[in-house]
Amino acid sequence: KRVASSPLLSCGLHSRVMLLLCFVSTAACNTFAFTEEPPERAGKADGYCSRILRAQSNRKEGTNEFRLRVEGDPESYQPGSTYRGWLSVIASSPSYFRGFTLIALKEGAEGDKDEDYVGNFQIIDEEEAQFMTNCPPAVTESTPRRRTSIQVFWTAPPSGSGCVVLKASIVQKRIIYFQDEGSLTKRMCEKESLYGDATDKPLLDCCACGTAKYRVTFYGNWSEKIHPKDYPRRANHWSAIIGASHSKNYVLWEYGGFASEGVKQVAELGSPVKMEEEIRQKGDEVLTVIKMKAQWPAWQPLNVRAAPSAEFSVDRTRHLMSFLTMLGPSPDWNVGLSAEDLCTKECGWAQKVVQDLIPWDAGTDSGVTYESPNKPTAPQEKIRPLTSLDHPQSPFYDPEGGAITPVARVVVERIARKGEQCNIVPDNVDDIVADIAQEEKEEDDTPETCIYSNWSPWSACSSATCEKGKRMRQRMLKAQLDLSVPCPHTQDFEPCMGPGCSDEDASTCMMSEWITWSPCSMSCGMGTRSRERYVKQFPDDGSVCTLPTEETENCVVNEDCSPSSCLVTEWGEWDACSATCGLGMKRRERMVKMPPADGSICGAEVLEVEKCMMPECHTIPCLLTPWSDWSDCSVTCGKGLRTRQRVLKSPVELGECSEELEQVEKCMLPECPIDCAMSEWTEWSECNKSCGKGHTIRTRMVKLEPQFGGDPCPESIQRKKCKIRKCSRRHEKKSSKDRCKMRPWSNWTECTKLCGGGIQERLMTVKRRFKTAQLSSCKDRKEIRACNVHPC
């Protein structure tokens, strides 16, 4: 990008360093005081970036007028992630600044080498900021003017880059606040990944023993009161929650990864069906499927409807928990946890995990508001968290780049432990009770002087086929009260075969555990609730599983209903989908059986609406060809435009197509040549001789130096001969001897320019003057000559 040339002309350029630094800002000239580098050091760090760092400047100490701000004020960064609006320089009112420079360095680096600079800046507004021509990693102003803030994007460096120091220099009037410790410097270190990334998972193996049972509770906090901007008053909801406890070999979703088809359907349609299918296909990588029903509306007081919850289990190999739910309506926005590790470093199970959640973008739809029309993202983008600087029309937009207010909170709490635990120190009283509770009592001949723990559950069979294998269980010797009495073994083995190989297994169904009970159908009084399970393995003989997969029971909520409560019927059946093909809506209703006794309005929901998907439509009104290649840039140098088109293939009469058929974007070619520009010639000077042959000169100045291969500057000084009158020897002798007493010629003055053609002068003054009219011709003399005529 081109740097404005005007700063070069308004500064007195007395060194190469000054010439380059004037690119920072017009206001920077006459403010920096420069120190020439020793030759040996300059040879090692001859880049312009390092000269910026070595330059000295005037500055005030302890000032907080200006500060470097990072969105959300984080102390760490996520490697490889792009943060929109990540960096901004803010001046407190009524202060302002004219110019600025932004750089990002590895901590401890001097900036002498390219590898010292980390991450990548991105320009938001080309009228405000640009990359420095002679220091590409740095960002500076496009034009010097008064401003109070500037914002850019910044992409964090890859994993392993360590700590980063972001630095800013501010030019205000004739004062420069340079990159020093304080409000213009921001230090951030690499964030330890909670979820890993798409290519490298730092998750460790779990060392805990036994199993643990947890309850996950979801508290939606997305409401018109807390998130008022464009809040959708109708049809706001959370979709059905879907997730699992799983091993580290399976990833439901993660930041930096791509959404699977199941994640896409949850993100765009709120449908968990495909996601559940993907989870169940993972077999032994998954221990428990987590499911909770949708919530309509998105927010209700807890005294009206209990927060949805579900129970799940974890073990040593499947110790991670993930889930997601769609924020509806929205393009593809969700919340959830990804690979939350419930195994502790002390070989135990976490007691409680509480996380506030902000929305994330699945990368499959390009909408920017809650109710944006469907606009598939092509190609699909990576999953990323939403930020407050994504788009001015976003409901979460904040021009100051503040953090997004969480829309939900999830609480994961341990409710039980089974089997012998490795960390035998209990966490609380409930665990003490669980530890001393008797498991299945088995008769054995263990001496009373040998104190053992309970037997662990049987391990999986060593054979996955119908070949014979063995399985194992173990216990721990806690105490041996009499050393003379030997204690039996601590491991026990028995023969086994793979699943479904025994006669007993072949004729029976293998069922999953029951999923947690659904919320009660009534918000007050008697209602019903249900739970489900699924068939893990069908009988080998081809018979049908007759065991029930669903149970229903009565439930009571707020048995003593208050006068303001109301009773409603159970939900009716869903209506048919509003669309015969493609995406539509369906609804169901229920009736108020008993209104509130105090005459108030019943607050219970009596209408639910959700999306539905029918088979793909056979006729597609908007059938388009692929985009053409981008056209050539509209200019041969500098900034221009380029276009690409596509054509509507389907007949117009099938429906109006609102998709754009042409796209235009900016393009940049090498800078256009700029020819040298000269001022007008001055008037011819007086002849440098008072008699006889002499010469006169005229000059012109360089207004604009040639750039990017432009035409060089022509001559800046011209001379021509001049002749006043013929000199008389007698006259000269008499004048110099009798009449005009002259002092010797003075020294030549300094040249008016360092290069490009300047002027020098010298004077001869009259030593003695006569007052007679005849001798009034005695005058001071001046000579002019050209100097420093070499090009700049």
Residue, then its C-alpha position, 0 to 999 in steps of 0.5 A: k500500500r502506498v504511503a502519502s508523500s506529503p510528510l517527506l516534503s514538510c520535514g527537513l530530512h537531514s539523515r536517512v533515518m529521518l527520511l524513513l521515520c517521517f513515514v510514521s506521521t507528519a507530526a513526527c518530524n521535528t520531534f524525534a531526536f536521532t542517534e546514529e548507530p555504530p557501523e558494526r551494529a547497523g550492519k546487523a540490524d539494517g531494517y527499517c523496523s529496527r530503526i523505529l525501535r532504536a529511535q529516541s523520542n520525547r515523551k511524558e512519563g506516567t501518562n494515562e491519556f492513551r492506552l492500548r486495548v485488546e477486546g475483552d481485556p484478556e490476559s492470554y490469546q488462543p493460538g491461530s485464532t483470528y479476533r475481530g476488533w482485537l486491537s484498538v488504541i483509545a484516547s480519553s476525551p478530550s485528548y486526540f492524536r494525529g498519528f500512530t504505529l502498532i507492532a506485535l513482537k515476541e517477548g524479549a525480541e529486539g525487532d531486528k529480524d523478521e522472525d521477531y514479529v508475530g501474528n498478523f494485523q488486518i486493516i478494517d478501514e483503509e482510509e484510517a490505517q495502512f501497513m508501513t511501506n518499509c516495515p510491513p509488519a507494522v500498521t500506521e495511519s493512512t493520513p495524519r489528522r485528529r482522531t480519538s480511536i483506531q481499530v484493526f484486526w489481529t490474528a494470533p500466532p500459532s501454538g508454541s509462539g510464547c508470550v507476545v508484546l503489543k506496542a503502540s506509539i502515539v503522535q499528539k501535536r509535538i509530543i510522541y508517546f513511544q513503545d514503553e512499559g505502561s498503558l501503550t504496551k499490552r503483554m499476552c501469553e499463549k492460552e492453554s487450550l481447553y478443548g484442543d484444536a483441530t490437529d493437535k489434542p493436548l488432552l491427557d490420559c485419565c488416571a482415575c478409578g471406578t466411575a462417577k455419575y454427574r448431573v448437568t443443568f442448563y440455565g438459559n440467560w438469553s432474555e430481552k432484559i439482558h440482551p435487548k438489541d433486536y431480541p426476537r419476541r416471538a419464537n425465541h427458544w433453545s433447541a433440544i440439547i444433545g451431547a455425550s460423555h466420550s473418550k478423547n478419540y471422539v470430537l463432537w465439536e471444537y473451536g478451530g474445527f469444522a461442523s459435522e452434518g449433525v452439528k450443522q443440523v443442530a446449529e441451523l435447524g435445532s434438530p438433534v436427530k442427526m447429531e444423536e445418530e453420529i454419537r451412537q455410531k461411535g460405539d465404545e467411544v461413547l458412554t452416555v448420550i445426553k439429551m434434554k428437551a427444547q425450551w420455549p420460550a428461551w427464558q422463564p423464571l425458575n419458579v415457573r419451569a425448572a431448568p432442564s437437566a440430565e444425568f450421565s456417567v464417566d469412566r477412565t477412558r470416557h472422561l470427557m463431556s460435550f454438548l450443544t444447543m441452538l440459540g433460536p432463531s439465529p443463522d447458526w449460533n449455538v452454546g455448549l461445552s466441548a471436551e470438558d474433562l471431569c478427570t482431575k490430575e489427582c486421579g479423582w473426579a471433579q466435584k463441580v464445574v460451572q461455566d458461563l457460555i457465550p454464543w459461537d458460530a458453526g461456520t455454515d451460515s453467513g447471517v448476521t442477525y437473529e432472523s437473517p434469511n438463510k445464506p449458506t457459507a461457501p466454502q464452510e468456515k471453522i467454528r469460532p466464538l462470536t465477538s462484539l465486533d463481528h458486524p455492526q448489525s449483529p445483536f452483540y455488536d459493541p463499537e468499543g469491543g467489549a465482551i459479550t454478556p453470557v447467554a447461558r450458564v451450565v453447572v455440572e455436579r457430581i452426584a455419585r461415585k461407583g467402584e473403588q477410587c484411586n484417591i481414597v481421600p474422600d471429597n465430602v461427607d457424601d463420598i465417605v458414605a459412598d466409599i463405606a457402602q457395601e457392594e454386592k456381598e460375596e462369600d469368600d475365605t478372606p481372613e479377618t486380619c486382612i482388610y480389603s477394599n471392595w472388588s472393582p467392576w469386571s473389566a471388558c473381556s479380552s476377546a472381542t470374538c467368540e474365542k475364549g478370553k478372560r476378564m479381571r477384577q481387582r481390590m486393594l489390600k488396605a491393612q494386614l493386622d497379623l503378619s503371620v497370616p498370609c492375605p489372599h490375592t488382590q486380583d481375580f480372573e474368570p473366562c469369558m467370550g465376546p458380546g453375544c457369544s454365550d447362549e445366555d447373551a444370544s437370546t437377550c437384548m442389551m439395553s442402554e441405561w435409562i436417560t434422565w426423566s423429562p421435565c414434568s408436563m405441568s408447571c403446577g399440580m399433577g402432570t406426567r414425565s417420561r424417560e427413554r432408553y435404546v437397544k444397544q445390541f439385538p439378539d443374534d437369533g434375529s428375535v425382536c427385543t420386547l423390553p420397553t424403550e420408554e416409561t411414563e409416570n405421574c409427577v407433581v409440581n408445586e402441589d400447593c398451587s398458589p392462587s396465581s397458578c393455572l392448570v393446563t392440559e398436556w400438549g396436543e399432537w404436532d400439526a403437519c409441517s407448513a412446507t411440502c418440501g424443504l424447510g417449514m414450521k410446525r406447531r402444537e397447542r394445549m388448553v388452560k384447564m383452570p385459570p388462576a384463582d386470583g383472576s390474573i392471566c395464565g403465564a403458562e405457554v399454550l403454543e409451541v412452534e419449531k422448524c421442520m424439514m421435509p424431503e428436498c424440493h424437486t423444483i429449485p427456483c434459484l438454480l445458479t451456475p458456479w461463480s466465474d473467475w475473477s476479471d482482471c483488475s480495472v486498472t494497470c497500477g494502484k487500486g482498482l476493482r474486479t468482478r465475477q458473475r454467475v447465471l440463473k439457470s432455472p426458469v424465472e417463472l418458477g419463482e423470484c431469485s434474490e441471490e446476487l448474480e455479480q460480486v465486486e471487490k477491490c484489487m491492488l496492483p503495483e504502485c503507479p509511477i509518480d513523475c518528478a514535479m518541479s516548481e516554477w523558475t525564479e526570476w533571473s538574478e542580477c549579473n554577478k559583475s558590475c562591468g565586463k562579462g559575468h553571468t546570471i542564474r535562476t533556480r527552481m525547487v523539487k516539489l515531489e521526488p519521483q517514486f515507483g519508477g517515475d521520470p527523474c527530476p530535470e535540472s534545477i538551476q540555469r545560468k546565462k552570460c551577462k555584460i553590463r559595460k566594458c571595464s576601463r583599466r584607468h577607471e577600475k584603477k582609479s575607482s579602486k585606488d582613489r575613490c572606492k576603498m573596498r574590503p576583501w570578499s567574504n566567505w561563501t555562505e552555506c548552500t541553501k539545499l543539501c541536494g538538487g541544486g542550491i545557491q551560495e553568496r558572498l559579499m564585498t563591501v565598501k570600506r570608505r565612502f565619499k559624499t561627493a556626487q561624482l563618487s556616488s558609484c561606490k557600491d557593495r558587490k555580491e556574487i552568486r553561484a550554484c551548489n549541490v547540484h547532484p540529484c537527491 
